[in-house]
Amino acid sequence: MKIAILTFDGFNELDSFIALGLLNRLKPLGWKAEIASPSAQVTSMNGVTVKAQQPLEFANRADAVIFGSGIYTRAIADNSALLDRLQLDPLRQLIGAQCSGTLLLARLGLLADMPACTDLTTKPWVVEAGVRVVDVPFHARGPIATAGGCLASQYLAAWMMASRAGIDATTNALLYAAPVGEKEAYVERLLNVVRPFVLES
């Protein structure tokens, strides 16, 4: 599994790095999640500069794609030259979005009539784009998923892992990262959110 975590200037560290860390727990199964960006390096909303591991176009050939959020997402959504670099295929790929990343899915026409999750700041823009926003942390339909709230990035990662590697492998990966003293309860709660939406691989 090759996974592109789309990360733009002004990105939210929690969105990109939590998903990156969790998904790469499945490296022994051949999984590899990488930061894909439109430029050689990007700087986060809190001033952390990182080098892109892959160009933006890596998303077009990846097995799964996550759109992270950030403070400039609205401008990115209006940048057709940038979005035209993405040619995603939900028949072949799992595609997820976090918070304002949901606006990019809407702009790319990937949400159709499905309800979606986003953060409170982005909600008016997503509604303006013709999408019905639901007040839940995670929702998916088929190969498309959205999550709302920075820490909801764990749901996107868990959904992708469970949909392609199965519940057992996902449980083991999440247990490693879960807080000590509440590992089983933490993982069960997380999986209860995504389990109804998991695709059979």
WOURZI-V967261 format. One record per pair of residues at least 6 apart in sequence whose ideal C-beta (glycine too) atoms are under 6 Angstrom apart, sorted by the first residue. I is the first residue (numbers start at 1). GAP is how many residues later the second one is. D is the distance in whole Angstrom. If there is no record, write none. Layout:
# WOURZI-V967261
I_GAP_D + I_GAP_D
This chain:
# WOURZI-V967261
1_30_4 + 1_62_5 + 1_163_6 + 2_30_6 + 2_60_5 + 2_61_5 + 3_20_6 + 3_30_4 + 3_59_6 + 3_61_4 + 4_32_4 + 4_54_5 + 4_55_4 + 4_58_4 + 4_61_5 + 5_11_5 + 5_14_6 + 5_15_6 + 5_28_6 + 5_30_5 + 5_61_5 + 6_30_6 + 6_53_6 + 6_61_5 + 7_9_5 + 7_28_5 + 7_30_5 + 7_35_6 + 7_61_5 + 8_62_5 + 8_68_6 + 9_33_5 + 9_34_6 + 9_63_6 + 10_35_5 + 10_60_4 + 10_61_4 + 10_62_4 + 11_33_5 + 11_57_5 + 11_59_4 + 12_33_6 + 12_57_5 + 12_58_6 + 13_31_5 + 14_136_4 + 15_53_4 + 15_54_5 + 15_83_4 + 15_138_5 + 16_52_4 + 18_135_4 + 19_47_5 + 19_134_5 + 19_137_6 + 19_138_5 + 20_13_5 + 22_135_4 + 23_10_4 + 23_134_5 + 24_9_5 + 25_148_4 + 25_151_6 + 26_139_6 + 26_147_6 + 29_136_6 + 34_19_4 + 34_20_5 + 35_17_6 + 35_18_5 + 36_18_4 + 36_20_6 + 36_22_4 + 36_23_6 + 37_15_4 + 38_18_4 + 38_44_6 + 40_12_6 + 41_8_6 + 41_10_5 + 43_6_5 + 45_26_5 + 56_29_5 + 57_28_6 + 59_6_5 + 59_27_6 + 60_27_5 + 64_29_6 + 64_30_4 + 64_96_5 + 65_28_6 + 65_30_5 + 66_30_5 + 66_90_6 + 67_30_4 + 67_34_3 + 67_37_5 + 68_30_5 + 68_33_6 + 69_29_5 + 69_30_4 + 69_31_4 + 69_32_5 + 73_27_4 + 73_30_6 + 74_51_6 + 77_26_5 + 77_27_6 + 77_30_5 + 88_7_6 + 90_53_5 + 90_54_6 + 94_49_5 + 94_66_5 + 95_49_5 + 96_49_4 + 96_60_4 + 97_8_5 + 97_49_5 + 98_49_5 + 98_55_5 + 99_19_6 + 99_20_4 + 99_23_6 + 100_22_4 + 102_14_5 + 102_16_4 + 102_24_6 + 102_44_5 + 103_19_6 + 103_22_5 + 103_23_5 + 105_6_5 + 106_23_4 + 106_25_5 + 110_34_6 + 111_20_5 + 114_27_4 + 115_17_5 + 115_19_4 + 116_15_5 + 116_30_4 + 117_22_5 + 117_29_4 + 117_30_5 + 117_31_4 + 118_8_5 + 118_15_6 + 118_30_5 + 119_29_5 + 123_10_5 + 126_7_6 + 127_6_6 + 137_11_6 + 137_12_6 + 137_15_4 + 138_9_5 + 138_17_4 + 138_55_5 + 139_7_6 + 140_57_4 + 145_14_5 + 147_8_5 + 147_9_5 + 155_38_6 + 155_39_6 + 158_12_6 + 158_32_6 + 158_36_5 + 159_35_4 + 161_9_4 + 162_8_4 + 162_36_4 + 163_35_5 + 163_36_4 + 164_37_5 + 171_16_6 + 174_13_5 + 175_8_5 + 175_12_6 + 178_8_4 + 178_9_5
